[in-house]
């Protein structure tokens, strides 16, 4: 696929710049972890009409607005260590085991992870250890 030119800083004047800042601020107030790229793409698709873009963004499924980076094996192992030590206390896991991840990211990954084969292996291991 060929990259499409969507944005040119020279096409934005000071008034537009202020509107964009206000728009992004409004989004951050509602969706503190919203993806800026998705927010700006929505604004562009609405011909720079901030009100229309806000309405359109609010109609998107929340999972579309947020983007999450892939987890490394090391991060997954730290999460599992945290679950062993702190249970589902995601704040402690974020504080002591997964410092590079927000609580929101940890919770999101946890619910994805629960559907995996790795989760089932984790539970079996926990049951074996508690039987000893």
Secondary structure in CASP SS format (residue, H / E / C, confidence):
PFRMAT SS
TARGET T0000
AUTHOR 0000-0000-0000
METHOD secondary structure of the structure
MODEL  1
X C 1.00
X C 1.00
X C 1.00
X C 1.00
X C 1.00
X C 1.00
X C 1.00
X C 1.00
X H 1.00
X H 1.00
X H 1.00
X C 1.00
X C 1.00
X H 1.00
X H 1.00
X H 1.00
X H 1.00
X H 1.00
X H 1.00
X H 1.00
X H 1.00
X H 1.00
X H 1.00
X H 1.00
X H 1.00
X H 1.00
X H 1.00
X H 1.00
X H 1.00
X H 1.00
X C 1.00
X C 1.00
X C 1.00
X C 1.00
X C 1.00
X H 1.00
X H 1.00
X H 1.00
X H 1.00
X H 1.00
X H 1.00
X H 1.00
X H 1.00
X H 1.00
X H 1.00
X C 1.00
X C 1.00
X C 1.00
X C 1.00
X H 1.00
X H 1.00
X H 1.00
X H 1.00
X H 1.00
X H 1.00
X H 1.00
X H 1.00
X H 1.00
X H 1.00
X C 1.00
X C 1.00
X H 1.00
X H 1.00
X H 1.00
X H 1.00
X C 1.00
X C 1.00
X C 1.00
X C 1.00
X C 1.00
X C 1.00
X C 1.00
X H 1.00
X H 1.00
X H 1.00
X H 1.00
X H 1.00
X H 1.00
X H 1.00
X H 1.00
X H 1.00
X H 1.00
X H 1.00
X H 1.00
X H 1.00
X H 1.00
X C 1.00
X C 1.00
X C 1.00
X H 1.00
X H 1.00
X H 1.00
X H 1.00
X H 1.00
X H 1.00
X H 1.00
X C 1.00
X C 1.00
X C 1.00
X C 1.00
X C 1.00
X C 1.00
X H 1.00
X H 1.00
X H 1.00
X H 1.00
X H 1.00
X H 1.00
X H 1.00
X H 1.00
X H 1.00
X H 1.00
X H 1.00
X C 1.00
X C 1.00
X C 1.00
X H 1.00
X H 1.00
X H 1.00
X H 1.00
X H 1.00
X H 1.00
X H 1.00
X H 1.00
X H 1.00
X H 1.00
X H 1.00
X H 1.00
X H 1.00
X H 1.00
X H 1.00
X C 1.00
END
